[in-house]
Amino acid sequence: MTKGTGEVERIADRAQLWVTFAVTATERAEAVRLLGEKIERVEPLLTQDGVEVRSRRVSVHPYWSGDKGEQAGVHAEQQYQLRAADQASLETLVAALIGQEPTALNGPDWELSDQAEAAREAQVLAVADARRRAEGYAEALGVRLGALLRISDGDDQHYAPMARAAGFAMEADRLPSVQSLNLEPQAVVVSARCTTAWSLLD
C-alpha cells in the first residue's frame, strides 16, 4: 500500500469574524439593560448585504474581587460569529463594528465558499502521488506496477493563514479607516489524502 497527498491553493472568497460586546454594572438588571442598549446599535450593522450572522451567544454572570472574594458586580456580554461574503463587505463590516467599540474583535479567518472543484483537483494529485510512490517501490523490487486494487479516502482538509487586524486608535465622531489592517483575501490550501493498494507484475 502507498499513501498519496495532493494540495491545491486558491484565493479565499469569504471570511469569518468573532466580535464581543461587554459591559459591567453593580446589578444584574443594570448590566443587561446596558448590554441591550449597546446591542441595539450593533444589530442594524449586521443586516447589510453580504453579512451573515452565524451565531449569537449571551453571557451574564457575577465577577469577584478582593481577598475575601466579594462580588464586585455583574458582567454581561454578547458574542457574535459573523461571515462576510467578500472583501468589500468585510471592510465595511469591520469599520462599522470598530465604530461601536467592541470589547474584542478577532479575525478574519478566510475560507472558500465552495471548495468542491479544488478538492477534486487535490484528489487527482493525491492519486498521482500514490501511484508515483508505488512505481518507485515496484522498480526497486524489479517488477512492474499492475492495476489498482483498492483505494481509501482520507479526510479532505483546507486551511488558510489567519489575517488578524492590527491594533488601532479610535478617533471621535468618525469610523476608523481599515485600509491599513490588511484585510485582503488570503490563500487557502485544500488538501486530499488517499491510501492505495496495487498489483505487481513480473
Summary of the structure (lengths in Angstrom):
residues: 202
radius of gyration: 25.5
end to end distance: 17.8
largest distance: 83.2
contacts: 599
relative contact order: 0.26
helix: 31%
strand: 44%
